[in-house]
Amino acid sequence: MAVHLTNRELDVMSVVWQLGSATVAEVRSGLREDLAYTTVLTVLRGLEAKGHVRHETHGKAFRYHPLIAASEVGEGALDRLLDKIYSGSREMLISRLVADENISEQELVRIRELLDKRISEVDR
């Protein structure tokens, strides 16, 4: 089942995933936006209430560990993006991705390989 997170929850989870586990202070340091300690704590508590993270006590600090994988969230986010922005058209989404001027030749080659592999699976 796909997991849906708010933008702020996703920002916080991104830091927790990147670090493997994190305290509130470590999450704050890893965020692009300068959020108050209490704001980060509130987000982490909300994520814990939803079953997305758990905490362990380390001295005076709580260390939060992810209970969901980034791929679970990515699936839901991609479904929403596909539906809301690209009217369900995977072709339009991929078209936009490969039209990006910042995409490297190496990335384009890898995308081609993935598409070729998927086409051969469908042809079976």
N, CA, C and O of each residue as an XYZ file, in Angstrom:
496
protein
N       0.844     -1.188      0.000
C       0.000      0.000      0.000
C       0.887      1.247      0.000
O       1.857      1.336      0.752
N       0.541      2.187     -0.841
C       1.313      3.427     -0.940
C       1.055      4.297      0.286
O      -0.058      4.351      0.810
N       2.099      4.969      0.724
C       2.021      5.866      1.876
C       2.040      7.295      1.354
O       2.851      7.635      0.493
N       1.145      8.133      1.875
C       1.083      9.536      1.473
C       1.573     10.414      2.618
O       1.063     10.332      3.736
N       2.554     11.245      2.338
C       3.104     12.164      3.329
C       2.904     13.600      2.874
O       2.862     13.880      1.676
N       2.782     14.506      3.835
C       2.762     15.926      3.499
C       4.178     16.322      3.066
O       5.126     15.563      3.269
N       4.315     17.497      2.477
C       5.645     17.964      2.069
C       6.602     18.039      3.252
O       7.755     17.622      3.143
N       6.139     18.561      4.368
C       6.990     18.686      5.561
C       7.374     17.305      6.094
O       8.528     17.077      6.457
N       6.413     16.390      6.139
C       6.718     15.028      6.581
C       7.743     14.377      5.658
O       8.648     13.679      6.116
N       7.593     14.609      4.361
C       8.533     14.048      3.394
C       9.936     14.627      3.585
O      10.925     13.899      3.495
N      10.025     15.920      3.846
C      11.325     16.542      4.113
C      12.000     15.890      5.317
O      13.188     15.571      5.272
N      11.240     15.694      6.386
C      11.782     15.100      7.605
C      12.169     13.642      7.362
O      13.256     13.213      7.751
N      11.286     12.888      6.723
C      11.580     11.469      6.452
C      12.810     11.326      5.563
O      13.589     10.389      5.732
N      12.988     12.240      4.626
C      14.145     12.200      3.739
C      15.444     12.226      4.535
O      16.382     11.492      4.223
N      15.501     13.066      5.558
C      16.701     13.141      6.401
C      16.864     11.852      7.201
O      17.974     11.332      7.313
N      15.776     11.337      7.753
C      15.847     10.096      8.537
C      16.314      8.943      7.651
O      17.148      8.139      8.067
N      15.779      8.859      6.429
C      16.216      7.798      5.504
C      17.699      7.950      5.169
O      18.452      6.977      5.172
N      18.098      9.168      4.886
C      19.490      9.424      4.505
C      20.454      9.035      5.623
O      21.508      8.455      5.359
N      20.103      9.347      6.857
C      20.984      9.060      7.984
C      20.790      7.651      8.550
O      21.648      7.155      9.280
N      19.687      7.015      8.226
C      19.395      5.693      8.771
C      18.629      5.774     10.080
O      17.765      4.937     10.342
N      18.923      6.742     10.885
C      18.192      7.109     12.101
C      18.684      8.503     12.470
O      19.770      8.915     12.061
N      17.883      9.223     13.245
C      18.274     10.606     13.539
C      17.568     11.126     14.777
O      16.452     10.718     15.098
N      18.245     12.038     15.465
C      17.630     12.790     16.551
C      16.932     14.006     15.934
O      17.097     14.293     14.749
N      16.163     14.702     16.741
C      15.502     15.915     16.266
C      16.546     16.920     15.785
O      16.381     17.544     14.737
N      17.608     17.069     16.548
C      18.665     18.024     16.179
C      19.319     17.637     14.854
O      19.614     18.510     14.038
N      19.548     16.349     14.629
C      20.151     15.897     13.373
C      19.217     16.132     12.192
O      19.657     16.504     11.104
N      17.920     15.912     12.417
C      16.943     16.190     11.356
C      16.967     17.680     11.034
O      17.017     18.057      9.863
N      16.931     18.526     12.054
C      16.971     19.991     11.838
C      18.176     20.377     11.005
O      18.065     21.185     10.084
N      19.336     19.799     11.324
C      20.570     20.123     10.595
C      20.513     19.669      9.144
O      21.128     20.286      8.274
N      19.782     18.600      8.880
C      19.713     18.057      7.526
C      18.660     18.687      6.636
O      18.621     18.417      5.436
N      17.812     19.517      7.203
C      16.747     20.156      6.429
C      17.253     21.411      5.731
O      18.102     22.124      6.266
N      16.739     21.676      4.553
C      17.070     22.913      3.840
C      16.419     24.111      4.517
O      17.009     25.187      4.611
N      15.202     23.906      4.983
C      14.440     24.971      5.631
C      14.814     25.018      7.113
O      14.972     23.974      7.745
N      14.953     26.203      7.660
C      15.312     26.368      9.068
C      14.043     26.299      9.912
O      13.348     27.298     10.091
N      13.754     25.108     10.425
C      12.555     24.908     11.244
C      12.930     24.907     12.720
O      14.044     24.535     13.088
N      11.999     25.322     13.551
C      12.206     25.293     14.994
C      12.300     23.841     15.469
O      11.704     22.937     14.884
N      13.051     23.648     16.529
C      13.203     22.323     17.129
C      11.829     21.722     17.420
O      11.582     20.551     17.129
N      10.940     22.528     17.995
C       9.613     22.026     18.362
C       8.786     21.625     17.144
O       7.977     20.701     17.215
N       8.989     22.317     16.033
C       8.280     21.969     14.796
C       8.733     20.606     14.292
O       7.908     19.768     13.929
N      10.053     20.382     14.271
C      10.591     19.095     13.822
C      10.111     17.989     14.758
O       9.725     16.913     14.301
N      10.132     18.246     16.059
C       9.663     17.269     17.031
C       8.191     16.927     16.806
O       7.803     15.761     16.865
N       7.385     17.941     16.550
C       5.959     17.725     16.288
C       5.758     16.861     15.046
O       4.916     15.963     15.044
N       6.521     17.126     14.000
C       6.408     16.330     12.770
C       6.814     14.877     13.054
O       6.129     13.947     12.628
N       7.915     14.687     13.765
C       8.374     13.333     14.089
C       7.360     12.595     14.960
O       7.128     11.403     14.762
N       6.764     13.282     15.910
C       5.732     12.649     16.744
C       4.518     12.250     15.912
O       3.924     11.193     16.123
N       4.158     13.115     14.961
C       3.047     12.778     14.064
C       3.371     11.572     13.201
O       2.525     10.702     12.991
N       4.598     11.524     12.702
C       5.028     10.373     11.893
C       5.034      9.099     12.735
O       4.704      8.017     12.248
N       5.409      9.241     13.991
C       5.408      8.081     14.883
C       3.975      7.615     15.152
O       3.704      6.415     15.158
N       3.073      8.550     15.372
C       1.670      8.209     15.612
C       1.063      7.476     14.414
O       0.186      6.628     14.580
N       1.522      7.799     13.233
C       1.038      7.146     12.011
C       1.736      5.815     11.747
O       1.351      5.083     10.835
N       2.771      5.494     12.549
C       3.489      4.237     12.368
C       4.596      4.294     11.332
O       5.030      3.253     10.839
N       5.064      5.493     10.992
C       6.102      5.636      9.964
C       7.513      5.671     10.538
O       8.478      5.373      9.835
N       7.636      6.035     11.812
C       8.930      6.008     12.507
C       8.696      5.456     13.912
O       7.564      5.410     14.393
N       9.777      5.042     14.557
C       9.743      4.677     15.969
C      10.938      5.344     16.625
O      11.900      5.713     15.951
N      10.876      5.497     17.931
C      12.016      6.127     18.601
C      12.588      5.216     19.678
O      11.907      4.354     20.232
N      13.866      5.445     19.948
C      14.559      4.835     21.076
C      15.138      5.985     21.887
O      15.517      7.018     21.334
N      15.205      5.800     23.198
C      15.777      6.827     24.053
C      17.287      6.630     24.128
O      17.764      5.536     24.429
N      18.025      7.685     23.855
C      19.483      7.703     23.951
C      19.853      8.890     24.834
O      19.936     10.024     24.364
N      20.075      8.615     26.119
C      20.329      9.709     27.044
C      19.084     10.570     27.154
O      17.998     10.079     27.461
N      19.253     11.846     26.902
C      18.114     12.771     26.954
C      17.408     12.903     25.610
O      16.333     13.496     25.525
N      18.008     12.353     24.569
C      17.455     12.520     23.214
C      16.721     11.263     22.749
O      17.008     10.153     23.198
N      15.782     11.462     21.854
C      15.131     10.358     21.160
C      15.817     10.196     19.814
O      16.109     11.182     19.136
N      16.073      8.954     19.430
C      16.612      8.648     18.100
C      15.476      7.974     17.330
O      14.933      6.953     17.751
N      15.137      8.576     16.191
C      14.031      8.081     15.371
C      14.546      7.183     14.250
O      15.545      7.490     13.599
N      13.848      6.069     14.038
C      14.195      5.083     13.015
C      13.018      4.944     12.048
O      11.869      4.902     12.487
N      13.281      4.872     10.750
C      12.182      4.730      9.790
C      11.554      3.338      9.855
O      12.258      2.340     10.010
N      10.257      3.278      9.740
C       9.527      2.018      9.670
C       8.926      1.800      8.287
O       8.347      0.749      8.012
N       9.067      2.791      7.427
C       8.603      2.680      6.039
C       9.785      2.975      5.126
O      10.698      3.719      5.486
N       9.753      2.388      3.959
C      10.813      2.606      2.973
C      10.447      3.781      2.072
O       9.274      4.078      1.844
N      11.475      4.429      1.574
C      11.263      5.547      0.649
C      10.458      5.093     -0.568
O       9.655      5.856     -1.104
N      10.672      3.858     -1.000
C       9.960      3.356     -2.181
C       8.449      3.306     -1.961
O       7.678      3.496     -2.902
N       8.023      3.051     -0.718
C       6.586      3.030     -0.422
C       5.979      4.420     -0.614
O       4.872      4.559     -1.135
N       6.706      5.430     -0.191
C       6.243      6.809     -0.327
C       6.342      7.256     -1.781
O       5.459      7.943     -2.295
N       7.426      6.858     -2.433
C       7.631      7.232     -3.831
C       6.515      6.741     -4.733
O       6.099      7.441     -5.656
N       6.036      5.546     -4.467
C       4.946      4.988     -5.270
C       3.697      5.857     -5.170
O       3.064      6.157     -6.182
N       3.346      6.259     -3.958
C       2.167      7.106     -3.764
C       2.354      8.484     -4.368
O       1.439      9.028     -4.986
N       3.545      9.049     -4.189
C       3.820     10.380     -4.730
C       3.787     10.363     -6.255
O       3.257     11.280     -6.882
N       4.352      9.323     -6.840
C       4.350      9.220     -8.304
C       2.930      9.048     -8.831
O       2.561      9.642     -9.844
N       2.139      8.235     -8.143
C       0.738      8.062     -8.558
C      -0.003      9.392     -8.530
O      -0.751      9.709     -9.455
N       0.203     10.172     -7.469
C      -0.463     11.479     -7.366
C       0.015     12.430     -8.453
O      -0.789     13.125     -9.073
N       1.333     12.462     -8.686
C       1.908     13.321     -9.726
C       1.351     12.943    -11.095
O       0.934     13.802    -11.872
N       1.352     11.661    -11.369
C       0.844     11.171    -12.653
C      -0.617     11.566    -12.843
O      -1.008     12.033    -13.913
N      -1.410     11.378    -11.810
C      -2.837     11.671    -11.893
C      -3.124     13.170    -11.951
O      -3.879     13.624    -12.812
N      -2.530     13.936    -11.049
C      -2.876     15.355    -10.911
C      -2.218     16.259    -11.944
O      -2.830     17.235    -12.379
N      -0.988     15.961    -12.346
C      -0.252     16.843    -13.252
C      -0.307     16.361    -14.698
O      -0.437     17.160    -15.625
N      -0.208     15.055    -14.877
C      -0.100     14.515    -16.237
C      -1.339     13.751    -16.694
O      -1.274     12.984    -17.655
N      -2.453     13.951    -16.020
C      -3.741     13.354    -16.387
C      -3.637     11.853    -16.632
O      -4.314     11.310    -17.505
N      -2.795     11.196    -15.863
C      -2.656      9.749    -15.985
C      -1.767      9.291    -17.130
O      -1.614      8.088    -17.339
N      -1.183     10.210    -17.870
C      -0.375      9.859    -19.047
C       1.092      9.619    -18.657
O       1.835     10.558    -18.371
N       1.481      8.361    -18.654
C       2.880      8.019    -18.389
C       3.784      8.565    -19.493
O       4.923      8.956    -19.236
N       3.275      8.588    -20.706
C       4.034      9.112    -21.834
C       4.395     10.586    -21.614
O       5.530     10.993    -21.860
N       3.424     11.383    -21.148
C       3.689     12.805    -20.892
C       4.711     12.971    -19.770
O       5.573     13.847    -19.839
N       4.617     12.140    -18.743
C       5.556     12.209    -17.624
C       6.973     11.885    -18.082
O       7.911     12.618    -17.767
N       7.130     10.813    -18.811
C       8.462     10.418    -19.291
C       8.987     11.445    -20.282
O      10.177     11.760    -20.283
N       8.113     11.964    -21.119
C       8.503     13.008    -22.069
C       9.099     14.197    -21.335
O      10.130     14.734    -21.740
N       8.455     14.601    -20.270
C       8.938     15.733    -19.473
C      10.285     15.416    -18.829
O      11.185     16.256    -18.814
N      10.418     14.213    -18.304
C      11.668     13.823    -17.657
C      12.849     13.840    -18.626
O      13.917     14.353    -18.291
N      12.667     13.288    -19.812
C      13.795     13.209    -20.745
C      14.042     14.529    -21.466
O      15.103     14.717    -22.063
N      13.079     15.442    -21.420
C      13.275     16.752    -22.044
C      14.119     17.674    -21.168
O      14.577     18.717    -21.635
N      14.325     17.314    -19.933
C      15.109     18.118    -18.992
C      16.524     18.303    -19.526
O      17.213     17.326    -19.819
N      16.956     19.553    -19.650
C      18.292     19.855    -20.182
C      19.406     19.406    -19.249
O      20.551     19.268    -19.679
N      19.091     19.176    -17.984
C      20.099     18.763    -17.014
C      20.334     17.258    -16.980
O      21.206     16.783    -16.251
N      19.572     16.511    -17.754
C      19.739     15.061    -17.761
C      20.998     14.704    -18.551
O      21.240     15.232    -19.636
N      21.777     13.813    -17.993
C      23.038     13.440    -18.645
C      22.806     12.368    -19.703
O      21.787     11.677    -19.707
N      23.777     12.252    -20.596
C      23.711     11.204    -21.620
C      23.673      9.832    -20.946
O      22.965      8.931    -21.398
N      24.429      9.681    -19.875
C      24.465      8.410    -19.153
C      23.082      8.050    -18.597
O      22.661      6.895    -18.662
N      22.386      9.042    -18.055
C      21.036      8.794    -17.546
C      20.086      8.418    -18.685
O      19.255      7.522    -18.536
N      20.214      9.104    -19.816
C      19.364      8.792    -20.970
C      19.614      7.367    -21.468
O      18.671      6.652    -21.807
N      20.864      6.961    -21.513
C      21.197      5.598    -21.943
C      20.591      4.589    -20.980
O      20.037      3.577    -21.409
N      20.689      4.852    -19.693
C      20.131      3.930    -18.690
C      18.609      3.871    -18.815
O      18.026      2.793    -18.693
N      17.967      4.992    -19.051
C      16.508      5.012    -19.256
C      16.145      4.183    -20.482
O      15.187      3.410    -20.454
N      16.917      4.346    -21.565
C      16.673      3.556    -22.783
C      16.782      2.066    -22.472
O      15.954      1.270    -22.916
N      17.807      1.694    -21.709
C      17.987      0.284    -21.345
C      16.799     -0.237    -20.539
O      16.330     -1.353    -20.762
N      16.322      0.573    -19.606
C      15.169      0.173    -18.798
C      13.921      0.008    -19.659
O      13.156     -0.940    -19.485
N      13.725      0.944    -20.594
C      12.575      0.850    -21.494
C      12.681     -0.372    -22.399
O      11.698     -1.087    -22.593
N      13.868     -0.617    -22.954
C      14.070     -1.792    -23.809
C      13.780     -3.083    -23.044
O      13.145     -3.995    -23.575
N      14.237     -3.156    -21.820
C      14.004     -4.341    -20.988
C      12.509     -4.517    -20.743
O      11.981     -5.623    -20.858
N      11.833     -3.425    -20.404
C      10.390     -3.497    -20.122
C       9.607     -3.888    -21.369
O       8.648     -4.654    -21.276
N       9.998     -3.375    -22.535
C       9.333     -3.728    -23.788
C       9.488     -5.206    -24.081
O       8.540     -5.860    -24.518
N      10.678     -5.737    -23.841
C      10.891     -7.178    -24.091
C      10.067     -8.031    -23.128
O       9.642     -9.127    -23.492
N       9.834     -7.551    -21.909
C       8.993     -8.291    -20.959
C       7.534     -8.293    -21.408
O       6.836     -9.294    -21.247
N       7.074     -7.180    -21.967
C       5.694     -7.076    -22.427
C       5.470     -7.953    -23.655
O       4.388     -8.512    -23.833
N       6.494     -8.072    -24.503
C       6.381     -8.858    -25.737
C       6.279    -10.354    -25.489
O       5.889    -11.096    -26.390
N       6.618    -10.813    -24.299
C       6.594    -12.263    -24.011
C       5.223    -12.803    -23.942
O       5.042    -13.998    -23.709
